Structures are given as structure tokens and as C-alpha cells.
Amino acid sequence: MILTIHCSRFGAVTLLFLLLAGAEANARVAKVAAEPIPDALWAYMQGRSWRAELRCPGRDELVLLRVPYRDFDGNPQTGSLIVAKSVANAVAAAFQDIFDSGKFRIYRMSLIDEFDGDDARSMAANNTSAFNCRTTDRGAMSRHAYGMAVDINPVQNPYREGNLTEPEAGRAYDEPSERRRDVVGIIVDGDVVTRSFARRGWRWGGHWKRSVDYQHFSNDGH
């Protein structure tokens, strides 16, 4: 996918979001790879996933991952995630395990900047994402704000607290009886996704008590 960006300082800039040391080469080896955030992408992130008014990590604290995954039709794709440099190896290893297993499908994986940093829009689009320098509903800094959390297939793996389910389409999957292993893209306890992240010390929001966040994995369980 090629994304064309128009902004006042940089004019028309073409970002090759799927360029991973050559998209064709990456498709052949199907390995997660990391790279510094390109200048044009960093400019595009301003006011979207990176916000000057918050305590966002600096550019040198973040890294861009190119991640192979299988879409809902089972076709190999390459997605993009931004995560903290300190956890990049763990996230890369987890997604590599998931891809290599051939057992799990991901609907889409695009930087949340494509949704102007709007978490609700990203979830509604069933987008798998990571870094987004934002606060939670309670005003605290999200783990996503530090690049230390990942959300996977939000529709099949919604957030639920009381009568609230986000995204709305996730209501079809927010009851325990609806969370079956045969549902494409769903995360269940003990599957390849939870095991791959657990091996790296990451914890799953599906184990939370007061609320539950089936899409969410983080390095500290929050």
C-alpha cells in the first residue's frame, strides 16, 4: 500500500508503508524487521499518534516494525507497527511465532495515523495497532502512549466493561459463549497468540477482572 500525504512543510510526500528493505524481498523471507522511523512518517505522526501536549516518547525511543501476517483469507500480508525500542524484540518475536504457526488470522495492520490517531475509528476498522500517544478514559497515560501495548483484531476481541462494548461490532463476540476457537481472528486463552506473548512476559487483557480487553497485550498487564 502506498500512502500519499499532503502537509504544508513537506508538500506531497509518498510513504511506502510496506517497504521492508524491499517489499518483494520481505515477502519471500516473511520475517519481522525493524527500522528507524523515516522523516516523512515522523512528520505525519505529529498531531496524530504523537502529540506535543502529552509526555510522548521521543523518536529515538520508538521503532517501526514491518510485520508479516496472514489475513482473514489466509493470504500473507505485511503490516506496520510502531513500538518502543525497548520492547521491539519481544513484540517482533511474538508476531513471528504467530505468523510461523500459520494458525491465526489478522484482519488488517496499519499505523493508527491512518485514522488520525483516533482509537475508536481504528477499532471499528478492525485494525491491529500499537503506539498511540493518548490517555485512557480515566485520564491516565495509556500503555499505547509508550509503545508498550498492542491491540489485535478489536472487532473479534472487544473491550467490555459493564454494558459498554467497544467497538460496537464487537458485541457479537463479547460473551464467553461467543468466544469460540473456530471464529476467525478470535483470541482465546492458551492459543498461539496468548502463548507467544506470554513467553515474552507480556500479559493479556482477557484476564482482567473488573473489565476485560480481549484485544490488548502489554508488557506490564495494564
C-alpha positions in Angstrom: 0.0 0.0 0.0 1.3 3.5 -0.9 0.0 6.4 1.2 0.3 9.9 -0.2 0.5 12.6 2.4 0.0 16.3 1.9 1.3 18.7 4.5 2.4 22.3 4.5 6.0 21.8 5.5 6.8 18.8 3.3 4.5 19.2 0.4 3.3 15.9 -1.3 5.2 13.0 0.3 4.8 9.4 -0.7 5.4 6.9 2.1 5.9 3.3 1.2 4.5 1.8 4.4 5.1 -1.7 3.1 8.7 -1.1 2.1 10.8 -3.5 4.2 14.3 -3.5 2.7 12.4 -4.1 -0.5 8.8 -5.4 -0.2 9.5 -8.3 -2.6 12.5 -9.5 -0.5 10.5 -9.3 2.7 7.6 -11.2 1.2 10.0 -14.0 0.4 11.6 -14.3 3.8 8.4 -13.4 5.8 10.4 -12.1 8.8 9.6 -9.2 11.1 12.1 -6.4 10.6 12.7 -3.2 12.4 13.8 0.2 11.1 14.1 3.8 12.3 11.0 5.9 11.7 11.5 7.7 8.4 11.5 11.5 8.4 8.3 11.8 6.3 6.4 9.4 8.6 7.6 11.2 11.7 6.3 14.4 10.3 3.0 12.7 9.5 2.7 11.4 13.1 2.7 14.9 14.6 -0.8 15.6 16.0 -2.0 12.1 15.1 -0.2 9.3 17.1 2.4 11.7 18.5 1.1 14.7 20.4 3.3 17.5 21.7 0.9 18.3 24.6 1.4 14.8 26.1 4.5 13.1 27.6 5.1 11.2 24.4 8.3 9.1 23.9 10.9 10.7 21.6 11.6 9.5 18.1 14.8 7.8 19.2 12.8 5.7 21.8 10.5 4.2 19.1 11.0 1.8 16.2 9.0 0.9 13.1 8.3 -2.8 12.7 7.3 -4.4 9.3 5.3 -7.5 10.4 4.2 -10.4 8.2 0.7 -11.8 9.0 -2.0 -13.8 7.4 -5.2 -12.0 6.5 -8.7 -13.5 7.1 -8.4 -15.3 3.7 -5.1 -16.8 4.8 -3.1 -14.7 2.4 0.3 -13.4 3.6 0.5 -9.6 4.1 2.9 -7.2 5.6 1.7 -4.7 8.2 3.3 -1.8 10.1 3.5 -1.3 13.9 5.4 1.4 15.9 6.5 0.2 19.3 9.0 1.2 22.0 12.6 0.3 21.0 13.0 -1.3 24.4 10.2 -3.9 23.7 10.7 -4.2 19.9 12.5 -7.6 20.1 9.7 -9.1 22.3 6.9 -7.8 20.0 8.8 -8.9 16.9 9.4 -12.4 18.3 5.7 -12.8 19.3 4.4 -11.8 15.9 7.0 -14.0 14.2 5.8 -17.0 16.3 2.2 -16.2 15.3 3.0 -16.0 11.6 5.1 -19.1 11.6 2.4 -21.1 13.3 0.0 -20.5 10.4 -2.8 -20.8 12.8 -4.0 -17.2 13.4 -5.5 -14.5 11.1 -5.3 -10.8 11.4 -7.8 -8.6 9.6 -5.5 -5.6 8.9 -2.4 -4.0 10.5 -1.9 -0.3 9.7 -0.4 2.6 11.7 -3.1 4.3 13.7 -2.1 7.6 12.0 -4.2 6.4 9.0 -7.1 7.0 11.4 -5.7 10.4 12.6 -4.8 8.7 15.9 -8.5 8.0 16.6 -8.6 4.8 18.6 -12.4 4.4 18.1 -12.0 4.6 14.3 -9.1 2.2 14.3 -11.1 -0.3 16.4 -14.2 0.0 14.2 -12.0 -0.8 11.2 -10.8 -4.0 13.0 -7.2 -2.6 12.8 -4.3 -4.2 14.7 -2.2 -1.3 16.1 0.4 -0.4 18.8 1.8 3.0 19.5 -0.7 5.9 20.0 0.3 8.6 22.5 -3.1 9.1 24.2 -4.7 9.0 27.6 -7.2 6.5 28.8 -10.9 7.3 29.6 -9.7 8.0 33.2 -7.1 10.5 32.1 -4.0 8.3 32.7 -1.4 7.7 30.0 -2.2 4.5 28.1 0.4 1.9 27.7 -0.1 2.5 24.0 1.3 6.0 24.6 4.6 4.5 25.4 4.6 2.0 22.6 4.3 -0.9 25.1 0.9 -2.3 24.2 -0.7 -4.0 21.1 -4.3 -4.4 20.2 -5.2 -7.3 17.8 -8.4 -7.7 15.8 -10.6 -5.4 18.0 -13.9 -6.5 16.5 -13.4 -10.1 17.3 -11.7 -9.2 20.6 -13.5 -6.2 22.0 -13.2 -4.2 25.2 -16.0 -4.7 27.6 -16.9 -3.0 30.9 -20.4 -3.4 32.3 -22.8 -2.7 29.4 -20.2 -1.0 27.3 -18.6 -2.9 24.5 -16.1 -1.3 22.1 -16.1 -1.4 19.2 -19.9 -1.8 18.6 -19.4 -4.6 16.2 -17.6 -6.5 19.0 -21.0 -7.2 20.7 -21.1 -10.4 18.6 -18.0 -11.6 20.5 -18.2 -10.1 24.0 -19.9 -13.0 25.8 -17.8 -16.1 26.9 -20.2 -18.3 25.0 -19.5 -16.4 21.8 -15.7 -16.7 22.1 -15.1 -20.0 20.2 -11.8 -21.2 18.7 -13.5 -21.7 15.3 -14.2 -17.9 15.0 -11.6 -16.4 12.6 -9.4 -13.8 14.3 -10.6 -14.5 17.8 -8.1 -14.7 20.7 -8.7 -17.4 23.4 -6.7 -18.5 26.4 -3.9 -20.9 25.6 -3.9 -20.2 21.8 -0.8 -19.3 19.8 -1.4 -15.5 20.4 -1.6 -15.6 24.2 1.2 -18.2 24.4 3.5 -16.2 22.1 3.1 -13.0 24.1 3.3 -14.8 27.4 6.7 -16.3 26.5 8.0 -12.7 26.3 6.4 -11.8 29.7 3.5 -9.9 28.1 0.1 -10.1 29.7 -3.4 -10.4 28.1 -6.3 -8.0 28.8 -8.6 -11.1 28.5 -7.5 -11.9 32.1 -8.6 -8.6 33.6 -11.2 -8.8 36.4 -13.2 -5.6 36.6 -13.2 -5.0 32.8 -12.0 -7.2 30.0 -9.9 -6.2 26.9 -9.6 -9.2 24.7 -7.6 -7.4 22.0 -5.0 -6.0 24.4 -1.5 -7.2 25.2 1.0 -5.1 27.3 4.4 -5.5 28.9 3.1 -4.8 32.4 -0.5 -6.1 32.2 -2.1 -2.6 32.1 
